[in-house]
Amino acid sequence: MQFTKITEIPLGPINVQAWGLLVGLGMLVGLFIALAEAKRKGLNKESIYDVFLISVISSMIGGRIMYIALYWESFKYDLLGIFKIWHGGMVFFGGFLAALAGVIIYARIKKIKFWKLADTLVPGLAIGLFIGRMGCFLIGDHIGAPIEYFGIGSYFGDEDFLRHEVSAYMSLKGLVLFAILWSLRKKLKHEGDLTLVFLAGYSVLRFGIDFLRANDLSGYSDPRFWGGMTISQYICIAILGFAIIKLLYKQK
């Protein structure tokens, strides 16, 4: 299955960057879901607005910094490119860890139970990832490995074979996680269980998807480390281990 890239979307008399539009839309939909969950859990909406603002700012900074660190060769001769975030170029785990730190600090200052707050946020995060990654897909971010059997793909440059559309898989991953979290949000017994399910599910799916990223294109392939894995895959292993241990401990 082949798709054509879309970098701009016409909105009336102006053209809007597709990536920025979809990421922004994902944030707003995620906020709406979080507000609905906060009402159900008895959290005040002001806290959600505060956390939303903290998460957006910290995640964009953290995600961009990690992307620049991993792809410094693309920026060292174009320093202004560091600030052109509307062209894409964020690392999820950089943004996630920065946002997590911000939420933890906020929860401690406001004396809000962190796990309760996190459970309120993760369904919105999942649906936000679904929509935001569609923006990555539209602009052709995250070039994949050649398709050997089947998959969602597109041509790169003058190549006559299709490569995996990693961004499309990442987007679908967000939708799958949202469906799981939404179905479990009233069933799990302990605070934090929903967040841990999200962490475990995301880590497993992301770990597998990263094997479909390109590793044969100089200047475009993701950096690989020991075992031929990406830095995100190592983070996935650590987060999955933490989530499993924490879930088992909570069941005692």
Backbone torsions as a table, in degrees:
resi	resn	phi	psi	omega
1	MET	NA	126.8	-175.7
2	GLN	-113.8	144.3	178.2
3	PHE	-129.7	149.3	177.4
4	THR	-95.9	140.9	-177.1
5	LYS	-74.9	146.2	177.2
6	ILE	-130.6	112.0	-178.8
7	THR	-94.6	-25.9	179.7
8	GLU	-131.3	147.2	178.3
9	ILE	-121.2	122.9	-179.5
10	PRO	-72.7	127.7	174.1
11	LEU	-125.0	94.1	-176.5
12	GLY	66.0	-126.9	-176.4
13	PRO	-83.0	-3.2	-176.6
14	ILE	-122.5	157.2	173.9
15	ASN	-105.5	130.4	-177.5
16	VAL	-108.9	139.3	177.3
17	GLN	-59.9	124.9	-174.8
18	ALA	-60.0	-43.4	-177.8
19	TRP	-62.4	-49.2	-178.9
20	GLY	-62.7	-39.7	-179.9
21	LEU	-63.1	-46.4	-178.1
22	LEU	-70.0	-39.0	177.5
23	VAL	-63.7	-43.8	177.9
24	GLY	-62.6	-42.0	178.1
25	LEU	-63.5	-41.2	178.2
26	GLY	-60.9	-40.1	178.1
27	MET	-62.8	-43.8	-177.7
28	LEU	-67.5	-41.8	177.7
29	VAL	-65.3	-41.4	176.8
30	GLY	-60.7	-39.8	177.4
31	LEU	-63.2	-42.5	179.1
32	PHE	-60.4	-44.2	178.8
33	ILE	-64.3	-42.5	-179.9
34	ALA	-63.7	-39.4	178.4
35	LEU	-64.7	-39.4	178.1
36	ALA	-64.9	-41.8	178.9
37	GLU	-69.0	-36.3	178.6
38	ALA	-62.8	-41.0	178.2
39	LYS	-62.3	-41.6	-179.9
40	ARG	-66.9	-34.4	-176.8
41	LYS	-91.3	-4.3	178.2
42	GLY	83.0	20.5	175.5
43	LEU	-92.6	142.5	-179.0
44	ASN	-76.5	145.8	-173.9
45	LYS	-67.5	-24.7	178.5
46	GLU	-61.1	-37.7	178.0
47	SER	-63.8	-38.2	179.9
48	ILE	-67.8	-42.0	177.0
49	TYR	-61.6	-42.3	178.5
50	ASP	-61.4	-48.5	-178.6
51	VAL	-64.7	-37.8	178.3
52	PHE	-59.4	-48.4	-179.5
53	LEU	-63.6	-44.5	178.6
54	ILE	-61.1	-44.2	-177.4
55	SER	-66.6	-42.7	-179.3
56	VAL	-61.4	-50.0	-177.1
57	ILE	-65.5	-49.3	-176.7
58	SER	-67.8	-37.3	-179.0
59	SER	-69.0	-38.0	178.8
60	MET	-67.2	-39.6	178.3
61	ILE	-68.3	-49.4	-179.0
62	GLY	-64.4	-42.2	-179.9
63	GLY	-64.9	-39.0	-179.7
64	ARG	-71.4	-41.5	179.9
65	ILE	-60.7	-43.8	-178.9
66	MET	-67.5	-37.0	177.9
67	TYR	-63.4	-45.6	-179.8
68	ILE	-63.0	-39.7	179.4
69	ALA	-63.1	-39.2	-177.9
70	LEU	-77.9	-29.4	-175.5
71	TYR	-120.9	40.1	-176.0
72	TRP	-58.6	-31.3	-179.6
73	GLU	-59.1	-27.7	-179.5
74	SER	-82.0	-11.2	-174.8
75	PHE	-116.1	-19.6	-170.9
76	LYS	-64.6	-21.7	176.2
77	TYR	-105.9	4.0	178.7
78	ASP	-143.7	73.1	-174.8
79	LEU	-64.8	-29.1	177.9
80	LEU	-66.1	-25.2	178.4
81	GLY	-63.1	-20.8	178.0
82	ILE	-58.2	-33.4	-174.3
83	PHE	-93.8	-3.2	-177.6
84	LYS	-88.1	65.8	-175.8
85	ILE	-71.8	-16.1	179.6
86	TRP	-69.5	-12.4	175.1
87	HIS	-88.1	4.4	-176.2
88	GLY	90.4	-179.4	178.2
89	GLY	109.1	64.7	177.0
90	MET	-134.4	147.6	174.6
91	VAL	-107.0	122.6	-174.0
92	PHE	-54.9	-48.3	-174.1
93	PHE	-67.7	-31.4	174.6
94	GLY	-62.6	-45.1	177.8
95	GLY	-68.9	-40.0	-178.1
96	PHE	-64.3	-46.3	-178.4
97	LEU	-66.7	-36.9	177.5
98	ALA	-66.8	-43.4	178.6
99	ALA	-65.7	-39.0	178.7
100	LEU	-60.0	-44.4	178.4
101	ALA	-60.8	-41.7	179.3
102	GLY	-63.8	-41.7	-179.7
103	VAL	-67.5	-40.9	178.8
104	ILE	-61.1	-46.0	179.7
105	ILE	-62.7	-43.7	179.9
106	TYR	-62.2	-45.0	-178.8
107	ALA	-61.4	-38.7	179.5
108	ARG	-69.0	-41.5	180.0
109	ILE	-64.4	-42.4	-177.0
110	LYS	-88.3	-1.8	180.0
111	LYS	57.2	46.3	175.2
112	ILE	-105.4	140.1	177.7
113	LYS	-62.4	120.0	-175.6
114	PHE	-60.5	-47.0	-175.3
115	TRP	-65.7	-35.7	176.6
116	LYS	-64.5	-42.8	178.3
117	LEU	-65.0	-43.1	-179.5
118	ALA	-63.1	-42.5	178.2
119	ASP	-61.4	-30.6	178.3
120	THR	-70.7	-31.1	-172.7
121	LEU	-89.6	-32.4	-167.8
122	VAL	-65.9	-34.0	175.6
123	PRO	-60.8	-41.3	177.0
124	GLY	-65.6	-35.6	176.7
125	LEU	-62.4	-42.6	-178.6
126	ALA	-63.9	-46.2	-179.5
127	ILE	-69.8	-31.4	175.4
128	GLY	-64.4	-38.0	176.4
129	LEU	-65.0	-40.0	178.2
130	PHE	-57.7	-48.9	-177.2
131	ILE	-74.2	-44.3	-178.5
132	GLY	-62.8	-39.8	179.2
133	ARG	-68.7	-21.5	173.2
134	MET	-63.3	-33.3	175.6
135	GLY	-64.8	-41.8	175.8
136	CYS	-60.5	-40.3	-179.6
137	PHE	-64.0	-44.3	-176.6
138	LEU	-62.8	-35.6	-177.4
139	ILE	-91.8	-0.8	177.6
140	GLY	78.5	29.9	177.5
141	ASP	-75.4	156.8	176.1
142	HIS	62.2	77.8	-180.0
143	ILE	-70.3	137.3	-175.5
144	GLY	-100.9	173.9	176.1
145	ALA	-74.8	161.0	177.5
146	PRO	-58.6	140.1	178.3
147	ILE	-78.7	123.9	179.9
148	GLU	-95.2	-34.6	-175.7
149	TYR	-123.9	-66.2	-179.7
150	PHE	-152.3	165.1	179.1
151	GLY	151.3	177.8	174.9
152	ILE	-90.4	126.2	-173.5
153	GLY	-146.0	172.3	176.2
154	SER	-152.4	164.2	178.6
155	TYR	-85.6	146.5	177.1
156	PHE	-117.1	122.4	179.8
157	GLY	60.1	-131.6	-178.7
158	ASP	-97.1	11.3	-178.2
159	GLU	-66.3	148.5	-179.0
160	ASP	-105.1	20.3	177.1
161	PHE	-134.0	156.5	-176.6
162	LEU	-86.7	145.9	173.9
163	ARG	-114.1	150.5	-179.9
164	HIS	-59.3	137.9	173.7
165	GLU	-89.8	86.4	-176.5
166	VAL	-59.3	-37.6	-178.8
167	SER	-63.6	-34.9	178.0
168	ALA	-65.8	-41.3	177.8
169	TYR	-64.8	-39.1	179.2
170	MET	-65.0	-38.4	178.6
171	SER	-64.1	-46.9	178.3
172	LEU	-62.4	-33.5	176.6
173	LYS	-59.8	-42.3	178.2
174	GLY	-62.4	-39.7	179.1
175	LEU	-66.1	-42.6	178.1
176	VAL	-61.7	-45.2	179.9
177	LEU	-63.7	-39.9	178.6
178	PHE	-61.8	-44.1	179.8
179	ALA	-60.8	-41.9	179.3
180	ILE	-65.7	-48.0	-178.0
181	LEU	-64.6	-40.4	-178.6
182	TRP	-65.4	-35.3	-179.6
183	SER	-76.4	-22.8	-176.6
184	LEU	-100.1	-10.2	-167.4
185	ARG	-63.0	-23.6	178.9
186	LYS	-104.1	-0.3	-173.0
187	LYS	-105.0	-29.5	-177.1
188	LEU	-73.8	142.9	-170.1
189	LYS	-85.1	-39.2	-169.8
190	HIS	-103.2	143.5	173.5
191	GLU	-61.4	133.3	-179.4
192	GLY	99.7	-19.1	-178.8
193	ASP	-60.5	-42.0	-177.8
194	LEU	-64.4	-41.7	178.1
195	THR	-63.3	-41.3	-179.9
196	LEU	-67.6	-35.5	174.9
197	VAL	-63.1	-42.6	177.0
198	PHE	-60.3	-47.9	-178.5
199	LEU	-60.9	-43.7	-179.9
200	ALA	-66.3	-47.0	-178.9
201	GLY	-63.7	-44.4	179.0
202	TYR	-61.5	-44.3	-177.1
203	SER	-62.6	-44.0	-179.7
204	VAL	-63.6	-48.9	-177.4
205	LEU	-66.9	-42.9	-179.5
206	ARG	-66.0	-39.5	179.0
207	PHE	-57.4	-44.7	-179.6
208	GLY	-69.8	-43.5	-177.6
209	ILE	-62.7	-35.2	-177.3
210	ASP	-64.0	-20.0	175.4
211	PHE	-70.2	-15.2	180.0
212	LEU	-93.6	1.1	176.6
213	ARG	-74.8	151.8	179.6
214	ALA	-65.1	138.1	172.9
215	ASN	-132.6	17.4	-176.1
216	ASP	-123.7	12.8	-178.2
217	LEU	-120.0	108.4	179.6
218	SER	-63.0	127.9	180.0
219	GLY	89.6	-12.1	-179.5
220	TYR	-123.3	-24.5	-177.2
221	SER	-72.4	149.1	176.6
222	ASP	-70.8	142.1	177.5
223	PRO	-58.0	135.9	179.0
224	ARG	-114.3	148.5	-177.9
225	PHE	-125.7	-156.3	-175.9
226	TRP	-54.9	134.4	-179.4
227	GLY	79.7	7.2	180.0
228	GLY	71.3	21.5	-177.0
229	MET	-102.8	157.8	177.1
230	THR	-82.8	164.5	177.7
231	ILE	-62.0	-33.4	179.1
232	SER	-65.5	-33.3	178.6
233	GLN	-67.6	-36.9	175.6
234	TYR	-64.9	-40.9	177.9
235	ILE	-64.4	-38.6	177.8
236	CYS	-59.1	-43.4	179.9
237	ILE	-61.0	-44.8	-179.5
238	ALA	-64.9	-44.1	-178.4
239	ILE	-68.4	-40.4	178.6
240	LEU	-61.8	-44.3	177.9
241	GLY	-59.8	-44.5	178.2
242	PHE	-61.4	-45.9	-176.9
243	ALA	-63.3	-43.1	-179.3
244	ILE	-65.2	-47.1	-179.8
245	ILE	-61.7	-43.3	-179.1
246	LYS	-66.3	-40.3	178.0
247	LEU	-64.0	-43.8	179.3
248	LEU	-63.9	-40.2	179.3
249	TYR	-64.3	-38.6	-178.1
250	LYS	-69.1	-24.0	-178.1
251	GLN	-80.3	-10.0	-179.0
252	LYS	-73.0	NA	NA
